[in-house]
Amino acid sequence: MLPNRRRRILLSGQLIPGLLLLAVLGQGTWQRESRGDEPSEQKREFTILVDDKPCGRYALTIRREADESEVIRREADVRVRILGLTVYRYSSRNSETWKRGRLHSLENTADYNGERFTVSAETESGQLRVRINGREQKANPDVWTTSYWKLPEPQRRLQPLGLLECDKGQDLKAKLQLVGDETITIAEREEKCTRYQITGGVAGDLWYDAQDRLVRQEMIESGHSTKFHLVSISE
């Protein structure tokens, strides 16, 4: 049996390195968790085709904040020319804030060939207050938006959806139907994505990647085939 004093010294010699190792490992874990909570941003660039002719661009920026809310910014510009003359112009600028999978606020300005719209929306006291060119109306706060930037939560995808039309503030109804998995080309790479059909107040097809983020959109707008195809992703 070792004397108490000597035993304490030996135990200290074993214990201190162990505590130091735990401290280092714990710090590493904390640092990894901390980095996971840091804001991140991704930019997605789309080309816009009208009747299968390139006519514009669409930029989507997705920023994930430290509190896990998500802020998106969208910019779309379309110019249709015939014999070198511009016959139609469209532009839209949009920002949305989402918290816990629900729309918190929206700001949108749009120009349809000279006809302008300003739309804003904000969640307040359990309701969504929507203003369209200064005129206010209330809407169900549990809505999806026509930015379509991210799929709704799984339990909501195959249920009837309230849909807020971003550019004009229209309150629409829609339904998603799963079509299935498809492999499509994104930025010259083959990617497995999931295709949905949307019907109701709008009609078309939407494709999403493994992050549930939009990669392709194809619809009929004003009698013309309109497609948004993802061409690049940057962090």
Backbone hydrogen bonds, N-H to C=O, Kabsch-Sander energy under -0.5 kcal/mol:
donor,donor_aa,acceptor,acceptor_aa,energy
7,R,3,P,-2.6
8,R,4,N,-2.2
9,I,5,R,-1.8
10,L,6,R,-2.3
11,L,7,R,-2.6
12,S,8,R,-2.3
13,G,9,I,-2.2
14,Q,10,L,-1.6
15,L,11,L,-2.9
16,I,12,S,-2.6
18,G,14,Q,-1.1
19,L,15,L,-2.7
20,L,16,I,-2.6
21,L,17,P,-2.5
22,L,18,G,-2.4
23,A,19,L,-2.4
24,V,20,L,-2.5
25,L,21,L,-2.9
26,G,22,L,-3.0
27,Q,23,A,-2.5
28,G,24,V,-2.5
29,T,25,L,-2.5
30,W,26,G,-2.6
31,Q,27,Q,-2.7
32,R,28,G,-2.4
33,E,29,T,-2.6
34,S,30,W,-2.9
35,R,31,Q,-2.8
36,G,32,R,-1.8
37,D,33,E,-1.1
37,D,34,S,-0.8
38,E,34,S,-0.6
38,E,35,R,-1.0
40,S,64,R,-2.0
42,Q,62,I,-2.4
43,K,234,S,-3.4
44,R,60,L,-3.3
45,E,232,S,-2.4
46,F,58,Y,-3.1
47,T,229,H,-2.6
48,I,56,G,-2.4
49,L,227,K,-2.5
50,V,53,K,-2.5
51,D,49,L,-0.5
51,D,225,S,-3.0
53,K,50,V,-1.4
55,C,48,I,-3.1
56,G,48,I,-1.1
57,R,77,D,-1.5
58,Y,46,F,-2.0
59,A,75,E,-2.7
60,L,44,R,-2.9
61,T,73,R,-2.8
62,I,42,Q,-3.1
63,R,61,T,-0.5
63,R,71,V,-2.9
64,R,40,S,-2.8
64,R,62,I,-0.5
65,E,63,R,-0.6
65,E,69,S,-2.9
68,E,65,E,-2.0
70,E,98,W,-2.7
71,V,63,R,-2.9
72,I,96,E,-2.7
73,R,61,T,-2.2
74,R,94,N,-2.8
75,E,59,A,-2.1
76,A,92,S,-2.4
77,D,57,R,-2.3
78,V,90,Y,-3.2
79,R,55,C,-2.6
80,V,88,Y,-2.7
81,R,79,R,-0.5
82,I,85,L,-2.8
85,L,82,I,-1.9
87,V,80,V,-3.0
87,V,85,L,-0.6
88,Y,80,V,-1.4
90,Y,78,V,-2.4
91,S,111,D,-1.7
92,S,76,A,-2.2
93,R,109,T,-2.7
94,N,74,R,-2.3
95,S,107,E,-2.4
96,E,72,I,-2.1
97,T,105,S,-2.4
98,W,70,E,-3.2
99,K,102,R,-2.8
102,R,99,K,-1.6
104,H,97,T,-3.3
105,S,97,T,-1.5
106,L,121,A,-2.5
107,E,95,S,-2.5
108,N,119,V,-2.9
109,T,93,R,-2.6
110,A,117,F,-2.4
111,D,91,S,-2.7
112,Y,115,E,-3.3
113,N,89,R,-2.1
113,N,111,D,-0.9
115,E,112,Y,-1.8
116,R,114,G,-0.7
117,F,110,A,-2.5
119,V,108,N,-3.1
120,S,131,R,-2.1
121,A,106,L,-2.4
122,E,129,R,-1.8
123,T,104,H,-2.4
124,E,127,Q,-3.6
127,Q,124,E,-1.7
128,L,139,A,-2.0
129,R,122,E,-2.8
129,R,127,Q,-0.7
130,V,128,L,-0.6
130,V,137,Q,-3.3
131,R,120,S,-3.0
132,I,135,R,-3.3
133,N,118,T,-3.2
133,N,131,R,-0.5
135,R,132,I,-2.2
137,Q,130,V,-2.9
139,A,128,L,-2.6
143,V,141,P,-1.6
144,W,162,G,-2.7
146,T,164,L,-1.8
148,Y,145,T,-1.8
151,L,212,D,-2.1
156,R,153,E,-2.3
157,R,153,E,-0.9
157,R,154,P,-0.7
159,Q,156,R,-1.5
161,L,174,A,-3.5
162,G,142,D,-0.6
163,L,172,L,-2.8
164,L,144,W,-2.9
165,E,163,L,-0.7
165,E,170,Q,-2.9
166,C,164,L,-0.6
169,G,165,E,-2.0
172,L,163,L,-3.3
172,L,170,Q,-0.8
174,A,161,L,-2.3
175,K,199,T,-2.2
176,L,157,R,-0.6
177,Q,197,Q,-2.5
179,V,195,R,-2.8
180,G,195,R,-1.6
182,E,193,C,-3.0
184,I,182,E,-0.6
184,I,191,E,-2.5
186,I,184,I,-0.5
186,I,189,R,-3.4
187,A,230,L,-0.7
189,R,186,I,-1.3
191,E,184,I,-3.0
193,C,182,E,-3.5
193,C,191,E,-0.6
194,T,208,Y,-2.8
195,R,180,G,-3.0
196,Y,206,L,-3.1
197,Q,177,Q,-2.8
198,I,204,G,-2.4
199,T,175,K,-2.2
201,G,173,K,-3.6
201,G,199,T,-0.5
204,G,198,I,-2.0
205,D,218,E,-2.7
206,L,196,Y,-2.8
207,W,216,R,-2.5
208,Y,194,T,-2.4
209,D,213,R,-2.1
212,D,209,D,-2.1
214,L,149,W,-2.2
215,V,207,W,-2.5
216,R,207,W,-1.2
217,Q,228,F,-2.1
218,E,205,D,-2.5
219,M,226,T,-2.7
220,I,203,A,-0.8
221,E,219,M,-0.6
221,E,224,H,-3.2
224,H,221,E,-2.0
226,T,219,M,-3.4
227,K,49,L,-2.7
228,F,217,Q,-3.1
229,H,47,T,-2.4
229,H,227,K,-0.5
230,L,215,V,-2.1
231,V,45,E,-3.3
232,S,45,E,-1.5
234,S,43,K,-2.6
